Amino acid sequence: MKKIEAIIRKSKFSNVKKALHEVGVNFFTYWDVTGLGNEKEGHVYRGVSYSTSDIQRRYLSIVVNEDFEEVTIKAILEAAATGEVGDGKIFVSHIEEVYRIRTGEKGGNTLK
């Protein structure tokens, strides 16, 4: 099993959620986060400078069986990309075991 963590633009969340559902990923956890990115300059709008050092993003945590890893990553990459700095990151790590609390069942079938 794999854990896929993605930090994406909040404005792209609906697109990513829809793309994940289309490839069969129907369960994941998400929350709003604030972070610092590589962009060091502020933006000027109507003569007022705004700091962009604190970036509002959405953090997704998804655990999938290994056969869903590639399609999950592809769905996120395609749905979250704008081509601009700040589109986000995807992290992949290995999950040793998963348990369903209700039944005590363990293994990959708990993800279905």
C-alpha positions as CSV (number, residue, x, y, z in Angstrom):
1,M,0.0,0.0,0.0
2,K,1.1,3.6,-0.6
3,K,0.3,6.9,1.1
4,I,0.1,9.7,-1.4
5,E,0.2,13.2,0.2
6,A,-0.4,16.2,-2.0
7,I,-0.3,19.9,-1.4
8,I,-2.3,21.7,-4.0
9,R,-3.8,25.1,-4.7
10,K,-7.2,25.5,-2.9
11,S,-8.7,26.7,-6.2
12,K,-7.9,23.3,-7.8
13,F,-9.4,21.2,-5.1
14,S,-12.7,20.6,-6.9
15,N,-10.9,19.5,-10.1
16,V,-8.6,17.1,-8.1
17,K,-11.5,15.7,-6.1
18,K,-13.5,15.0,-9.3
19,A,-10.4,13.4,-11.0
20,L,-9.8,11.2,-8.1
21,H,-13.4,10.0,-8.1
22,E,-13.2,9.3,-11.8
23,V,-10.2,6.9,-11.3
24,G,-11.9,5.1,-8.4
25,V,-10.3,6.9,-5.4
26,N,-13.4,7.6,-3.3
27,F,-11.8,8.0,0.2
28,F,-9.2,10.5,1.3
29,T,-8.6,13.1,4.0
30,Y,-7.9,16.8,3.4
31,W,-7.4,19.9,5.4
32,D,-6.4,23.5,4.8
33,V,-2.8,24.4,5.4
34,T,-0.6,27.5,5.2
35,G,3.0,27.2,4.2
36,L,6.0,29.0,2.7
37,G,7.0,28.5,-0.9
38,N,9.8,29.5,-3.2
39,E,8.2,32.7,-4.3
40,K,9.9,35.5,-2.5
41,E,8.3,38.6,-4.1
42,G,4.9,40.1,-3.3
43,H,2.3,41.0,-5.8
44,V,1.1,44.6,-6.5
45,Y,-2.6,45.1,-7.0
46,R,-4.0,48.6,-7.6
47,G,-0.8,50.1,-6.2
48,V,-0.9,48.0,-3.0
49,S,1.8,45.4,-2.4
50,Y,0.6,42.1,-1.0
51,S,2.9,39.5,0.6
52,T,2.7,36.1,-1.0
53,S,5.2,34.4,1.4
54,D,2.3,32.7,3.3
55,I,0.5,30.5,0.9
56,Q,-2.9,29.0,1.4
57,R,-3.1,25.4,0.2
58,R,-5.1,22.2,0.6
59,Y,-3.3,19.1,1.9
60,L,-4.6,15.7,0.8
61,S,-3.7,12.4,2.4
62,I,-4.7,9.3,0.3
63,V,-3.9,5.7,1.0
64,V,-4.3,3.3,-2.0
65,N,-3.3,-0.2,-3.0
66,E,-0.2,-0.2,-5.1
67,D,-2.1,-0.9,-8.3
68,F,-3.8,2.5,-7.8
69,E,-0.6,4.5,-7.2
70,E,0.1,5.6,-10.8
71,V,-3.5,6.5,-11.7
72,T,-3.9,8.4,-8.5
73,I,-0.7,10.4,-9.1
74,K,-1.6,11.0,-12.7
75,A,-5.1,12.3,-11.7
76,I,-3.6,14.8,-9.3
77,L,-0.9,16.0,-11.7
78,E,-3.4,16.6,-14.5
79,A,-6.1,18.2,-12.4
80,A,-3.9,20.4,-10.1
81,A,-1.5,21.8,-12.7
82,T,-1.7,25.4,-13.9
83,G,1.9,25.6,-15.2
84,E,2.7,28.4,-12.7
85,V,5.0,28.4,-9.7
86,G,3.1,27.2,-6.6
87,D,1.1,24.3,-8.1
88,G,2.2,22.1,-5.2
89,K,3.9,18.9,-4.5
90,I,3.1,15.1,-4.2
91,F,4.9,12.8,-1.8
92,V,4.7,9.0,-1.9
93,S,5.5,6.7,1.0
94,H,5.1,3.1,1.8
95,I,2.4,1.9,4.3
96,E,3.2,-1.2,6.3
97,E,-0.3,-2.1,7.4
98,V,-3.8,-0.9,7.5
99,Y,-6.6,-1.9,10.0
100,R,-10.3,-1.3,9.8
101,I,-11.3,-0.2,13.2
102,R,-14.9,-1.5,13.0
103,T,-14.0,-5.1,12.3
104,G,-10.4,-5.4,13.1
105,E,-9.7,-6.6,9.6
106,K,-6.3,-5.7,8.2
107,G,-4.6,-5.5,4.8
108,G,-5.4,-4.1,1.4
109,N,-9.1,-5.1,1.5
110,T,-9.7,-2.5,4.2
111,L,-9.3,0.2,1.5
112,K,-12.3,-1.0,-0.5
